[in-house]
Amino acid sequence: MIHFRIFTILLFFLAVSVSLNAAEEVINGIAAIVNNDVVTFSQVRELVAAQEKSASEIYHGAELESKVKGMRQQAIQDLIDRSLILGEFKKKEFTIPDYMVDDTVQRIIRMEFGGDRTAFVRTLQSQGYTMARFRDVQKEKMIVQAMRQSKARDNVIVSPVKIREYYNKNAAGYTTPAQVKLRMIVLHEGSAAGDTPTDASLSKKEMAQEIHDKLAGGAEFDRLAQMYSDDSTKDAGGDWGWIERKTLNEDLAKVAFSLKSGQISPVITQANAYYILMVESTKPSVTKPLSQVQDEIVQNLIQKEKIQTQERWLKTLREKAYIKIL
């Protein structure tokens, strides 16, 4: 069985694209000039084909056009950077051994095609690509990755001050929000009255108040929710489980998170509905201490510094090069 997931890994081999206008249909039109190299529109489309296909399923019209334009602009910049890196590699007279490329190709065949080389080759041919072209693409990817890594500092030292600053700035990411275990009875105006507590002529507002009085008198919340609630959780006794504040609208959340365990809210009126909430239990907001996340923060800061170092190197290459985006 052919595993077409390879096309999500090898973006250069995706052939589907979204066309914005007739001018961009030129297969080998030049998108940019980088020293003695060129970036073609076909390269750009190949690089962003998967993204454009996904975007076309979500966006339409002017919004799709804007999204695709942004993707292609970024792709042009990425291809310019790739050209600069490959040029630098050649200038330094570095080499990538053939066996490393072979190992990469074999790993892809093994992981993506279950070791079926025939299926792999057939898939490439169906897209108009040769094994030689595939190897070239893999080699270029290896070169770019190796050159980037060679410019990343390995001896990055992260100061305690930076660790603390990062922790304070990103504390929300290390915090579990407060939660309540909630049950809810909801009555909507205009919905079927169901089994009214005492009087079929009661309005929904009056019914909600009577239900609340019964709860205050000791009636079981889940039982009354099953009998009278219009909420989708009625069969579960109005059980919403553990929820965060963002689960509810602002007014309901304000009430729910002000209740203590076992407390029942007054009848809450919103638009054409009446709500009664009961909090069974609560969990406070908990932020992990710095000691628990320090290693993660250090790795994040090291990675950030490596990326910044690579970007500074690329900036230098760009400044020295002749680049013209058409």
PyMOL commands that set and color helices and strands:
alter all, ss='L'
color gray80, all
select helices_A, chain A and resi 6-9+11-13+22-25+41-56+61-91+98-113+117-126+131-150+160-169+171-174+204-216+221-228+234-236+245-247+250-256+290-320
alter helices_A, ss='H'
color red, helices_A
select strands_A, chain A and resi 30-34+37-40+175-176+179-188+239-244+268-270+273-283+286-287+323-325
alter strands_A, ss='S'
color yellow, strands_A
deselect
rebuild
show_as cartoon
